[in-house]
């Protein structure tokens, strides 16, 4: 679940988080290891971004030639249009350019592109960024940015968490490849879960537990534990439950999860709710409750309710996410997503339960 920093950010729309370069690099490396040509001859769009500060822009600009990119496009919101209003001063990158406009810098978004060697050093890199003002404020839902979306092959960014549903729908509408950051709880959204169930989207490889540190604007209030200010005055917060969401393939997705049989789990499991106890059955649902991903029995032939964190280990060749409609149930545990189950009144002996994903083995071990 999200921590207090994320909750407060979503409530106040204070969700302009700058992703660390190392986190971006690790995730992109996962796709490159699986397919070294994944970005070859592609146009990459980085919307909802702040190109002057963004590590997304730095990563793709610095690795433009290594990735074999065709074009890099990065856009930003105008300061007056940002969900969390900030009063950033224009950087030297903008201020020293002849096209600098004191009025536009506040109300217009910006677009940065790389297509060629501009500075004549015989290589394409961050120094070859060319920029201009957008006609509008840079909102990704504007016709102007939609046209850039339609031009792109791949969309990569950390969208405002408060706009995650809208942003994902915006990408899906255009049928683009994407890698974006969101909170784990987004899995339960009706706009999100059907994509996961249909193998049209999955979790990325490099983040599967713990929290991640993000830099935030100077005017961002720091409240939660783990917040800090570094030696250069930069502010950081830690956010729990962060995940990459993508439709680009990577190797971990096809690694089967090693499992014990039901009998061995009952005998050897490290979880006291399973060892010597076994698996409870839902009172009003034809499935067993599996409270931990590593406690999934390898020989169970029916449906199993597993935590949403199971998706960190989900191998579509090993498991399938099944329709709730295919199993005995009643309306109070049926979710519109038809693969999530939840019973606030208690589906197991009257005890409260969390949201569960309903899965079954594609082929049960003998």
C-alpha positions in Angstrom: 0.0 0.0 0.0 1.1 3.6 -0.6 2.7 5.4 2.3 1.7 8.7 3.7 3.8 10.7 1.3 2.0 9.2 -1.7 -1.5 9.6 -0.1 -0.9 13.3 0.7 0.5 13.8 -2.8 -2.5 12.3 -4.4 -4.9 14.3 -2.2 -3.2 17.6 -2.9 -2.1 16.7 -6.5 1.5 17.1 -5.3 2.8 14.3 -7.4 5.6 15.7 -9.5 8.2 13.1 -8.7 11.5 12.9 -10.5 12.7 9.4 -11.1 16.3 8.4 -10.3 18.7 7.8 -13.2 19.8 4.4 -11.9 16.1 3.2 -11.6 15.5 4.1 -15.2 18.7 2.5 -16.4 18.0 -0.8 -14.6 14.6 -1.1 -16.1 15.6 -0.2 -19.6 18.5 -2.7 -19.4 15.9 -5.5 -18.7 14.3 -4.9 -22.1 17.6 -4.5 -23.8 18.9 -7.8 -22.4 15.8 -9.6 -23.7 15.9 -7.8 -27.1 19.0 -5.7 -27.9 17.1 -4.0 -30.7 14.0 -3.1 -28.8 14.5 0.7 -29.3 16.2 0.4 -32.7 14.9 3.0 -35.2 12.1 4.0 -32.8 10.7 7.4 -31.9 10.6 7.7 -28.1 8.2 10.2 -26.4 8.7 11.3 -22.8 5.5 13.2 -22.0 4.4 14.8 -18.6 8.1 15.4 -18.1 10.4 18.2 -17.2 13.2 17.9 -19.7 15.5 20.3 -18.0 15.6 18.2 -14.8 14.4 14.8 -16.1 16.6 11.7 -15.8 14.4 10.1 -18.5 15.5 12.8 -20.9 19.1 12.4 -19.8 19.1 8.6 -20.1 17.6 8.5 -23.6 19.7 11.5 -24.9 23.0 10.1 -23.6 22.2 6.7 -25.0 20.6 7.9 -28.2 23.2 6.2 -30.5 23.6 3.0 -28.4 19.9 2.5 -28.4 19.7 3.2 -32.1 16.9 5.7 -31.7 15.4 7.5 -34.7 14.0 10.4 -32.7 13.6 11.5 -29.1 10.8 13.8 -28.0 10.3 15.2 -24.5 7.6 17.6 -23.4 6.8 19.4 -20.2 3.9 21.1 -18.5 3.9 24.9 -18.2 4.7 25.9 -14.6 1.2 27.5 -14.3 -0.4 24.2 -15.4 1.4 21.7 -13.2 -0.7 19.7 -10.8 1.5 21.0 -8.0 2.3 24.6 -8.8 6.0 25.5 -8.6 7.8 28.7 -9.2 10.9 27.4 -10.9 13.2 30.0 -12.4 14.1 29.5 -16.1 17.3 27.5 -16.5 20.3 28.9 -18.3 19.5 26.3 -21.1 16.3 28.4 -21.8 17.3 31.9 -20.5 20.4 32.2 -22.7 18.5 31.1 -25.9 17.4 33.9 -28.3 13.9 32.4 -28.4 13.4 32.9 -24.6 10.1 34.6 -23.8 9.4 35.7 -20.3 5.6 35.2 -20.7 5.7 31.9 -22.6 8.0 30.3 -20.1 5.2 30.5 -17.5 2.1 29.6 -19.6 3.5 27.4 -22.3 4.9 23.9 -22.2 8.2 23.1 -23.9 9.2 20.4 -26.4 12.8 19.1 -26.6 13.9 16.9 -29.5 16.9 15.0 -30.7 17.3 13.8 -34.3 20.9 14.7 -35.3 24.3 15.9 -34.3 23.8 19.6 -33.7 27.0 20.7 -32.1 29.3 19.0 -34.6 31.2 16.6 -32.3 30.3 13.6 -34.5 28.1 12.0 -31.9 24.4 12.4 -30.9 24.0 13.1 -27.2 22.3 15.3 -24.6 24.2 18.4 -26.0 22.2 18.0 -29.2 18.8 18.7 -27.6 16.8 21.3 -29.6 13.9 23.0 -27.9 10.9 25.3 -28.5 7.7 26.4 -26.8 4.6 24.3 -27.3 1.5 26.2 -28.5 -0.3 25.1 -25.4 0.5 24.3 -21.8 1.8 20.7 -22.5 -1.2 18.8 -21.1 -0.9 15.3 -22.5 -4.6 15.3 -23.4 -4.2 18.3 -25.7 -4.5 17.8 -29.5 -0.9 19.0 -29.8 0.6 16.4 -27.5 -1.8 13.7 -28.9 -0.2 14.3 -32.3 3.2 13.7 -30.7 1.9 10.5 -29.1 0.6 9.3 -32.5 4.0 10.0 -34.0 5.9 8.0 -31.3 6.6 4.3 -31.2 7.4 4.0 -27.5 6.2 6.2 -24.6 8.3 6.3 -21.4 7.6 8.4 -18.3 6.6 8.8 -14.7 3.1 10.4 -15.1 1.5 12.2 -12.2 0.2 9.4 -10.0 -3.1 11.3 -9.6 -3.6 11.0 -13.4 -2.4 7.4 -13.8 -5.8 6.1 -15.0 -6.3 8.8 -17.6 -2.7 8.6 -18.8 -2.8 4.8 -19.3 -6.1 5.1 -21.2 -4.5 7.8 -23.3 -1.7 5.4 -24.3 -3.9 2.4 -24.8 -6.2 4.5 -27.1 -3.2 4.9 -29.4 -2.0 1.3 -29.2 1.6 2.2 -28.3 4.5 0.4 -26.6 5.1 1.9 -23.2 7.0 1.8 -19.9 5.5 4.0 -17.1 5.7 4.2 -13.3 2.7 3.8 -11.1 1.6 2.6 -7.7 1.0 -1.1 -7.1 -2.6 -0.4 -6.0 -3.3 0.7 -9.6 -3.6 -3.0 -10.4 -7.1 -3.0 -8.9 -8.4 -0.2 -11.1 -11.1 -1.2 -13.6 -9.1 0.5 -16.3 -5.9 -1.4 -15.4 -6.7 -5.0 -14.3 -8.4 -6.1 -17.6 -5.1 -5.2 -19.4 -3.1 -7.4 -17.0 -5.6 -10.2 -17.2 -5.5 -10.1 -21.0 -1.7 -10.1 -21.1 -1.8 -6.7 -22.7 0.2 -5.2 -19.9 2.5 -6.5 -17.1 4.8 -5.4 -14.4 8.4 -4.4 -15.2 11.4 -6.3 -14.1 13.6 -4.1 -11.9 11.2 -3.2 -9.0 9.4 -5.9 -7.1 9.5 -4.9 -3.5 10.4 -2.2 -1.0 10.2 1.5 -1.9 11.9 4.0 -4.2 13.3 7.4 -3.7 12.2 10.3 -5.8 13.4 13.9 -6.1 10.7 16.5 -5.7 10.5 20.2 -6.5 12.1 22.7 -4.1 8.6 23.9 -3.0 7.4 20.4 -2.1 6.6 20.0 1.6 8.5 17.2 3.3 6.5 15.3 6.0 7.0 11.6 6.0 9.8 9.5 7.4 12.5 8.9 4.9 12.3 12.4 3.4 15.6 14.1 3.1 17.5 17.1 1.7 20.9 16.3 0.2 24.1 18.4 0.4 23.0 20.4 -2.7 19.7 21.3 -1.3 17.7 18.8 -3.4 14.6 17.3 -1.7 13.8 13.6 -1.8 10.9 11.4 -0.6 10.5 7.6 -0.4 7.3 6.1 -1.9 6.3 2.5 -1.2 4.5 0.2 -3.6 6.0 1.7 -6.8 6.1 -0.5 -9.9 6.9 -0.2 -13.6 4.0 -1.0 -15.9 4.7 -2.0 -19.5 3.8 -4.0 -22.6 7.4 -4.5 -23.6 8.7 -8.0 -23.0 11.5 -8.9 -20.6 13.1 -12.2 -19.4 11.8 -12.4 -15.9 8.2 -12.6 -17.2 8.9 -16.0 -18.7 10.7 -17.6 -15.7 8.4 -20.2 -14.0 8.0 -19.8 -10.3 9.5 -22.8 -8.4 6.8 -24.3 -6.1 6.3 -27.0 -3.6 3.3 -29.4 -3.6 0.4 -28.8 -1.3 1.6 -31.6 1.0 5.2 -30.2 1.1 3.9 -26.7 1.8 1.9 -27.9 4.8 5.0 -29.7 6.1 7.8 -27.3 5.3 6.4 -23.9 4.6 8.1 -21.0 6.4 4.7 -19.3 6.8 2.9 -20.2 10.0 -0.5 -19.7 8.5 0.2 -22.5 6.0 2.6 -24.9 7.8 0.7 -27.5 9.7 -2.5 -25.7 8.8 -3.1 -26.0 5.1 -5.2 -23.8 2.8 -8.5 -22.3 3.8 -11.4 -22.2 1.3 -13.6 -19.2 0.7 -17.0 -19.6 2.4 -18.8 -18.4 -0.7 -16.3 -18.9 -3.5 -14.9 -22.1 -5.1 -11.2 -21.3 -4.6 -8.5 -21.7 -1.9 -6.9 -18.8 -0.2 -3.1 -18.6 -0.8 -1.8 -15.7 1.4 1.8 -15.8 0.0 3.1 -16.2 -3.6 5.8 -18.6 -2.6 3.1 -20.8 -0.9 1.2 -21.5 -4.1 0.8 -25.3 -4.3 2.2 -26.8 -7.5 -0.4 -29.6 -7.7 -3.7 -27.7 -7.0 -6.0 -28.1 -10.0 -8.6 -25.5 -9.1 -8.8 -21.7 -8.6 -6.6 -20.0 -6.1 -6.9 -16.5 -4.6 -3.4 -14.9 -4.4 -2.1 -11.4 -3.4 -1.7 -8.7 -6.0 2.1 -8.9 -5.4 1.9 -12.3 -7.2 2.1 -10.3 -10.4 5.8 -9.6 -9.6 6.4 -13.3 -10.3 3.6 -13.9 -12.8 4.7 -16.2 -15.7 1.8 -16.4 -18.3 3.1 -19.8 -19.5 2.7 -21.2 -16.0 -0.5 -19.5 -14.8 -3.6 -17.9 -16.1 -5.8 -15.3 -14.5 -9.3 -16.7 -14.6 -12.8 -15.3 -14.8 -14.6 -15.1 -11.5 -17.8 -15.9 -13.6 -16.4 -19.4 -14.2 -16.6 -20.4 -10.5 -19.3 -20.6 -7.9 -19.7 -17.2 -6.3 -22.2 -14.6 -5.3 -22.4 -10.9 -6.2 -20.6 -9.5 -3.1 -17.3 -11.1 -4.0 -17.5 -10.4 -7.7 -15.5 -7.5 -9.1 -16.2 -5.9 -12.5 -12.7 -6.9 -13.5 -13.8 -10.6 -13.3 -10.5 -11.8 -12.0 -10.2 -9.9 -8.7 -12.1 -11.1 -5.6 -12.8 -9.1 -2.5 -15.3 -9.6 0.4 -15.3 -6.9 3.0 -17.5 -9.0 5.2 -15.0 -11.8 5.2 -14.9 -14.7 2.7 -12.9 -17.0 4.9 -14.5 -18.0 8.2 -15.7 -14.5 8.7 -12.2 -13.0 8.7 -11.4 -9.9 6.7 -9.5 -10.4 3.5 -7.5 -8.3 1.1 -8.0 -8.1 -2.6 -7.0 -11.3 -4.3 -6.2 -12.2 -7.9 -7.9 -15.4 -9.0 -5.5 -17.8 -10.8 -5.0 -21.4 -11.8 -2.2 -23.5 -13.2 -2.1 -23.9 -16.9 -0.6 -27.4 -16.4 -0.7 -29.0 -12.9 2.5 -30.7 -11.9 2.3 -34.5 -11.6 
